[in-house]
């Protein structure tokens, strides 16, 4: 009997992993449901081993067949339109499969349609491709199947993904701009130190003589230049060491939390990151709850998709408090991660029974604030970068100009 490896959510929203024997995939899913589990991924273990053995461990495909986020957003919107037009699910999937130009999209859609035709639900079919469809997507689809309003849920999901991509793009643009400018400035400074300063040093020694002392700032610049030329490997090793340190740091839970805390509180960029986190939390939780996902499951999904360990740990505290019978607002305020305005609006939403709508308003508000913060940061960074670059170049120019004054005086 085939064996299947599964990942499922229990009634408390906790993730369970294990293996189960069943005649086929549909039987494995049915048995898990009988045990009170909600499967998110079911894979045939024996079939995978046989395929690997038959192929000799060599795979002609370059990487896994994964649908990228941008393509998934378009695909979700198209599927919602087809379903709202009255087309059955399988026919809609086959239609999108035929018109797909991307091999990954065509392959995933084809296998998903085959699984649905075999008797599985749409959510169960999508769970076979966890790298393309995350837990948020799967739970939204599962809620759509339970409510019988799949086209509405998919349309809501597409809107959520579009807004998430929009806000993420703005934050990336705000981060990339100063990094690019700073990188170009550093390369320019290194070029001056390696190619220009050594030539000036030769001129100074030839015209002033080896016994003539140079100004302190000139000696400093020349010293840095000489070490860059003669001991460049030390600088390269230092930069590589810092990069490796951060790569290792973010893989350790405590290090990842500390790094995210710094990002959350750093000047200039911290407000943008914190507002983005609040917007993402509100938009995700509001979308899940309005689609009928239970609050505990919704909080567990929001935690996993937060993208920030500080926010994730705060949401976990809220999840634990709600599981004990509390509302969302009181534990949310105790985390000290979310602003008082957010806590107050959540509290009003709970009191009026319109929490999903209130969360959506919070997300809209904070997305506008992110827009304003990005604009303010961009206008602030430009003069700061100019001043920084002018200061570095000016220091080098002054250091090289001061010995020239001595040379002119000596020649006169």
C-alpha positions as CSV (number, residue, x, y, z in Angstrom):
1,X,0.0,0.0,0.0
2,X,1.4,3.4,-0.9
3,X,2.6,5.7,1.8
4,X,1.9,9.4,1.9
5,X,3.7,12.2,3.7
6,X,1.3,14.9,4.9
7,X,1.2,18.3,6.5
8,X,-2.1,19.3,8.1
9,X,-3.7,21.7,10.5
10,X,-5.5,20.5,13.6
11,X,-8.6,22.0,15.1
12,X,-6.4,24.3,17.3
13,X,-4.6,25.7,14.3
14,X,-1.3,23.8,15.0
15,X,0.6,22.2,12.2
16,X,0.9,18.4,12.2
17,X,3.3,16.4,10.0
18,X,3.5,12.6,9.5
19,X,3.0,9.7,7.2
20,X,-0.1,7.7,6.4
21,X,-0.8,4.5,4.4
22,X,-3.7,4.7,1.9
23,X,-4.8,3.2,-1.4
24,X,-4.5,6.6,-3.2
25,X,-4.2,10.3,-2.5
26,X,-7.9,10.9,-2.2
27,X,-8.2,8.1,0.4
28,X,-5.3,9.6,2.4
29,X,-7.0,13.0,2.4
30,X,-10.3,11.4,3.5
31,X,-8.7,9.5,6.3
32,X,-6.9,12.6,7.6
33,X,-10.2,14.5,7.6
34,X,-11.8,11.7,9.6
35,X,-9.0,12.3,12.2
36,X,-10.0,15.9,12.5
37,X,-7.1,17.2,10.5
38,X,-7.2,19.7,7.6
39,X,-4.5,18.6,5.1
40,X,-2.4,21.3,3.3
41,X,0.1,18.9,1.6
42,X,-0.1,15.2,0.8
43,X,2.7,13.6,-1.2
44,X,3.3,10.0,-2.2
45,X,6.6,8.9,-0.6
46,X,7.0,5.6,-2.4
47,X,6.1,7.0,-5.8
48,X,8.7,9.8,-5.3
49,X,11.4,7.2,-4.4
50,X,10.5,5.1,-7.4
51,X,10.6,8.1,-9.8
52,X,14.0,9.0,-8.4
53,X,15.4,5.5,-8.8
54,X,14.0,5.2,-12.3
55,X,15.6,8.5,-13.4
56,X,18.9,7.6,-11.8
57,X,18.9,10.8,-9.8
58,X,19.2,12.9,-12.9
59,X,16.5,15.5,-13.6
60,X,16.5,17.2,-17.0
61,X,14.2,20.0,-15.7
62,X,15.9,23.2,-14.6
63,X,14.5,23.8,-11.1
64,X,11.0,22.9,-9.9
65,X,7.8,23.9,-11.7
66,X,6.8,26.9,-9.6
67,X,4.3,29.7,-10.5
68,X,5.8,33.1,-9.7
69,X,3.8,35.5,-7.5
70,X,3.1,38.0,-10.3
71,X,1.8,35.2,-12.6
72,X,-0.2,33.7,-9.8
73,X,-2.0,37.0,-9.2
74,X,-3.0,37.2,-12.9
75,X,-4.0,33.6,-12.9
76,X,-6.2,34.0,-9.8
77,X,-7.9,37.0,-11.4
78,X,-8.6,35.1,-14.6
79,X,-9.9,32.0,-12.8
80,X,-12.3,34.2,-10.8
81,X,-13.6,35.8,-14.0
82,X,-14.1,32.4,-15.7
83,X,-16.0,31.0,-12.6
84,X,-18.1,34.1,-12.3
85,X,-19.1,33.6,-16.0
86,X,-20.5,30.2,-15.2
87,X,-17.8,27.9,-16.4
88,X,-17.1,24.8,-14.3
89,X,-13.9,24.6,-12.3
90,X,-12.2,21.9,-14.4
91,X,-13.1,23.6,-17.7
92,X,-11.8,26.9,-16.4
93,X,-8.5,25.2,-15.4
94,X,-8.1,23.5,-18.8
95,X,-8.8,26.8,-20.5
96,X,-6.1,28.6,-18.5
97,X,-3.8,25.7,-19.1
98,X,-4.2,25.9,-22.9
99,X,-3.5,29.6,-23.1
100,X,-0.6,29.6,-20.6
101,X,2.7,30.5,-22.2
102,X,4.9,29.7,-19.2
103,X,5.7,26.0,-18.9
104,X,5.6,26.1,-15.1
105,X,2.0,27.6,-15.2
106,X,0.9,25.0,-17.8
107,X,2.4,22.1,-15.9
108,X,0.9,23.1,-12.5
109,X,-2.5,23.9,-14.0
110,X,-2.5,20.6,-15.9
111,X,-1.7,18.5,-12.8
112,X,-4.1,20.4,-10.7
113,X,-6.9,19.8,-13.2
114,X,-6.0,16.1,-13.3
115,X,-6.2,15.8,-9.5
116,X,-9.6,17.5,-9.4
117,X,-10.9,15.2,-12.1
118,X,-9.7,12.3,-10.0
119,X,-12.1,13.3,-7.2
120,X,-10.1,15.6,-5.0
121,X,-11.2,19.1,-4.0
122,X,-9.6,22.2,-5.5
123,X,-7.8,23.0,-2.3
124,X,-6.5,19.4,-2.0
125,X,-5.2,19.6,-5.6
126,X,-3.5,22.9,-5.0
127,X,-1.9,21.6,-1.8
128,X,0.2,19.3,-4.0
129,X,2.1,22.4,-5.2
130,X,3.1,24.1,-1.9
131,X,5.9,26.2,-3.6
132,X,3.3,27.8,-5.8
133,X,0.3,28.0,-3.4
134,X,1.0,29.0,0.2
135,X,-1.1,28.4,3.2
136,X,-2.9,31.7,2.8
137,X,-4.0,30.8,-0.7
138,X,-5.0,27.2,0.3
139,X,-7.1,28.4,3.3
140,X,-8.8,31.0,1.2
141,X,-9.7,28.4,-1.5
142,X,-10.9,26.0,1.2
143,X,-13.1,28.7,2.6
144,X,-14.4,29.4,-0.9
145,X,-15.3,25.7,-1.3
146,X,-17.1,25.6,2.0
147,X,-19.1,28.7,1.3
148,X,-19.9,27.9,-2.3
149,X,-18.6,31.3,-3.4
150,X,-15.3,30.4,-5.0
151,X,-15.4,33.2,-7.6
152,X,-15.9,35.8,-4.9
153,X,-13.1,34.4,-2.7
154,X,-10.7,34.2,-5.7
155,X,-11.5,37.8,-6.7
156,X,-10.9,38.9,-3.1
157,X,-7.6,36.9,-3.1
158,X,-6.5,38.5,-6.3
159,X,-7.1,41.9,-5.0
160,X,-5.2,41.1,-1.8
161,X,-2.2,39.8,-3.8
162,X,-2.3,42.9,-6.1
163,X,-2.2,45.3,-3.1
164,X,0.4,43.3,-1.3
165,X,2.6,43.4,-4.4
166,X,2.1,47.1,-4.8
167,X,3.1,47.9,-1.2
168,X,6.1,45.5,-1.4
169,X,7.3,47.2,-4.6
170,X,7.2,50.6,-3.0
171,X,9.2,49.5,0.0
172,X,11.8,47.8,-2.2
173,X,12.1,50.9,-4.3
174,X,12.7,52.9,-1.1
175,X,15.4,50.5,0.1
176,X,17.1,50.0,-3.3
177,X,17.6,53.7,-4.1
178,X,20.0,54.5,-1.2
179,X,21.8,51.2,-1.5
180,X,22.5,51.8,-5.2
181,X,23.7,55.4,-4.6
182,X,25.9,54.3,-1.7
183,X,27.4,51.4,-3.7
184,X,28.3,53.7,-6.6
185,X,29.8,56.2,-4.1
186,X,31.9,53.4,-2.5
187,X,33.1,52.2,-5.9
188,X,34.1,55.7,-6.9
189,X,36.0,56.2,-3.6
190,X,37.8,52.9,-4.0
191,X,38.7,53.9,-7.6
192,X,40.2,57.2,-6.4
193,X,42.2,55.4,-3.7
194,X,43.6,52.7,-6.0
195,X,44.3,54.7,-9.2
196,X,44.6,58.4,-8.3
197,X,46.1,58.7,-4.8
198,X,49.2,56.5,-5.5
199,X,50.2,58.8,-8.4
200,X,49.9,61.9,-6.1
201,X,52.1,60.2,-3.5
202,X,54.9,59.7,-6.1
203,X,54.6,63.4,-7.0
204,X,54.8,64.5,-3.4
205,X,57.9,62.3,-2.7
206,X,59.7,63.5,-5.9
207,X,59.1,67.2,-5.3
208,X,59.2,67.4,-1.5
209,X,61.7,64.7,-0.9
210,X,61.5,61.8,1.4
211,X,62.4,63.8,4.5
212,X,59.7,66.4,4.2
213,X,56.7,65.5,6.4
214,X,53.2,65.4,4.9
215,X,50.1,66.7,6.7
216,X,48.4,64.2,9.0
217,X,45.2,63.9,6.9
218,X,47.3,63.3,3.7
219,X,49.3,60.5,5.5
220,X,45.9,59.0,6.5
221,X,44.6,59.0,3.0
222,X,47.8,57.6,1.5
223,X,47.9,54.9,4.2
224,X,44.4,53.8,3.3
225,X,45.3,53.8,-0.4
226,X,48.5,51.7,0.2
227,X,46.6,49.1,2.2
228,X,43.9,48.9,-0.5
229,X,46.6,48.3,-3.1
230,X,48.9,46.0,-1.2
231,X,46.5,44.3,1.1
232,X,43.2,44.3,-0.9
233,X,42.5,40.7,0.2
234,X,42.0,41.9,3.8
235,X,39.2,44.3,2.7
236,X,37.6,41.6,0.5
237,X,37.9,39.1,3.3
238,X,36.4,41.5,5.7
239,X,33.4,42.2,3.5
240,X,32.9,38.5,2.8
241,X,33.1,37.8,6.5
242,X,30.4,40.4,7.3
243,X,28.1,38.9,4.6
244,X,28.7,35.4,5.8
245,X,28.0,36.5,9.4
246,X,24.7,38.0,8.5
247,X,23.7,35.0,6.4
248,X,24.4,32.7,9.4
249,X,22.7,35.2,11.8
250,X,19.4,35.3,10.0
251,X,19.2,31.5,9.9
252,X,19.3,31.3,13.7
253,X,15.9,32.1,15.3
254,X,17.4,34.5,17.9
255,X,19.6,36.1,15.3
256,X,16.6,36.5,12.9
257,X,14.5,38.1,15.7
258,X,17.3,40.5,16.6
259,X,17.9,41.5,13.0
260,X,14.2,42.1,12.4
261,X,14.0,44.1,15.6
262,X,16.8,46.3,14.4
263,X,15.0,46.8,11.0
264,X,11.8,47.5,12.9
265,X,13.4,50.3,15.0
266,X,16.2,51.7,12.8
267,X,15.8,55.4,12.0
268,X,14.5,56.5,8.6
269,X,13.7,52.9,7.4
270,X,12.1,51.7,10.6
271,X,8.8,53.6,10.3
272,X,8.3,52.3,6.7
273,X,9.0,48.7,7.8
274,X,6.7,49.0,10.8
275,X,3.8,50.5,8.8
276,X,4.2,47.9,6.1
277,X,4.0,45.2,8.8
278,X,0.8,46.6,10.2
279,X,-0.7,47.0,6.8
280,X,0.2,43.4,5.9
281,X,-1.1,42.0,9.2
282,X,-4.4,43.9,8.8
283,X,-4.9,43.1,5.2
284,X,-4.2,39.4,5.6
285,X,-6.3,38.9,8.7
286,X,-9.1,40.9,7.3
287,X,-9.2,39.0,4.1
288,X,-9.1,35.6,5.8
289,X,-11.8,36.4,8.3
290,X,-14.1,38.0,5.7
291,X,-13.7,34.8,3.7
292,X,-14.9,32.6,6.5
293,X,-11.6,31.3,7.9
294,X,-11.8,30.7,11.7
295,X,-9.9,33.3,13.7
296,X,-7.4,30.9,15.2
297,X,-6.5,29.5,11.8
298,X,-6.4,33.0,10.4
299,X,-4.0,34.2,13.1
300,X,-1.7,31.2,12.5
301,X,-1.6,31.9,8.8
302,X,-0.9,35.6,9.4
303,X,2.0,34.7,11.7
304,X,3.6,32.5,9.0
305,X,3.2,35.1,6.3
306,X,4.2,38.2,8.4
307,X,7.8,38.2,7.1
308,X,9.1,39.7,10.3
309,X,10.0,37.7,13.5
310,X,9.1,40.5,15.8
311,X,5.6,40.8,14.4
312,X,5.3,37.0,14.2
313,X,6.1,36.6,17.9
314,X,3.6,39.3,18.7
315,X,0.9,37.5,16.6
316,X,1.7,34.2,18.4
317,X,1.0,35.9,21.7
318,X,-2.4,37.2,20.4
319,X,-3.1,33.7,19.0
320,X,-2.5,32.1,22.4
321,X,-4.6,34.7,24.2
322,X,-7.5,34.3,21.8
323,X,-7.3,30.5,22.2
324,X,-7.8,31.1,26.0
325,X,-11.0,33.0,25.3
326,X,-9.8,36.6,25.1
327,X,-10.5,39.1,22.3
328,X,-7.9,40.2,19.8
329,X,-7.5,43.9,20.9
330,X,-6.3,43.4,24.6
331,X,-3.4,41.0,23.8
332,X,-2.6,43.1,20.7
333,X,-2.0,46.1,22.8
334,X,0.2,44.2,25.3
335,X,2.6,43.3,22.5
336,X,3.7,46.9,22.2
337,X,4.4,46.2,18.5
338,X,1.2,47.8,17.1
339,X,0.3,51.4,17.6
340,X,-2.5,52.5,19.9
341,X,-4.7,53.6,17.0
342,X,-4.6,50.0,15.5
343,X,-5.5,48.5,18.9
344,X,-8.4,51.0,19.3
345,X,-9.8,50.3,15.8
346,X,-9.6,46.5,16.3
347,X,-11.4,47.0,19.6
348,X,-14.2,48.9,17.9
349,X,-14.4,46.3,15.2
350,X,-14.8,43.6,17.7
351,X,-17.5,45.5,19.6
352,X,-19.5,46.3,16.5
353,X,-19.0,42.8,14.9
354,X,-17.3,44.3,11.9
355,X,-13.7,43.4,12.5
356,X,-12.9,42.3,8.9
357,X,-14.1,45.7,7.6
358,X,-12.2,47.6,10.3
359,X,-9.0,45.6,9.5
360,X,-9.4,46.5,5.8
361,X,-9.7,50.2,6.8
362,X,-6.6,49.9,8.9
363,X,-4.7,48.4,6.0
364,X,-5.9,51.1,3.6
365,X,-4.8,53.8,6.1
366,X,-1.4,52.4,6.7
367,X,-0.8,51.8,3.0
368,X,-1.4,55.5,2.4
369,X,1.1,56.2,5.3
370,X,3.7,54.0,3.6
371,X,3.2,56.0,0.4
372,X,3.9,59.2,2.3
373,X,6.8,57.8,4.2
374,X,8.5,56.5,1.1
375,X,8.1,59.9,-0.6
376,X,9.5,61.7,2.5
377,X,12.4,59.2,2.7
378,X,13.3,59.6,-0.9
379,X,13.3,63.4,-0.7
380,X,15.4,63.2,2.5
381,X,17.9,60.6,1.3
382,X,18.9,62.6,-1.8
383,X,20.5,65.6,0.1
384,X,22.0,63.2,2.7
385,X,23.7,61.2,0.0
386,X,25.0,64.4,-1.7
387,X,26.4,65.7,1.6
388,X,28.0,62.3,2.4
389,X,29.5,62.0,-1.0
390,X,30.7,65.6,-1.0
391,X,32.2,65.1,2.4
392,X,34.2,62.0,1.4
393,X,35.4,63.5,-1.9
394,X,36.1,66.9,-0.2
395,X,38.3,65.1,2.4
396,X,40.3,63.4,-0.3
397,X,40.7,66.6,-2.3
398,X,41.8,68.6,0.7
399,X,44.3,65.8,1.7
400,X,45.8,65.9,-1.8
401,X,45.7,69.7,-2.0
402,X,47.6,70.5,1.2
403,X,51.0,69.1,0.0
404,X,50.5,70.9,-3.3
405,X,50.6,74.2,-1.3
406,X,53.9,73.3,0.1
407,X,55.2,72.3,-3.3
408,X,54.1,75.7,-4.8
409,X,55.8,77.6,-1.9
410,X,59.0,75.6,-2.3
411,X,59.1,76.2,-6.0
412,X,58.5,79.9,-5.6
